[in-house]
């Protein structure tokens, strides 16, 4: 029984780490897409809402993913 509980906790820890990595990758993608909007914009014609949405969501996902990976402990 103790072995089953240990394996269950190990699977949950790995799942948290994988989810953190996915969030981090999505955050990096959102930040790159926001930077792309910023670079291709002309002085008078750019979509500020799209830039703000992708930038803010990318930053939130990136910070959440890094925090999740950082705080999840490996138990071997």
Order of alpha helices (4+ residues) and beta strands (2+ residues): alpha-alpha
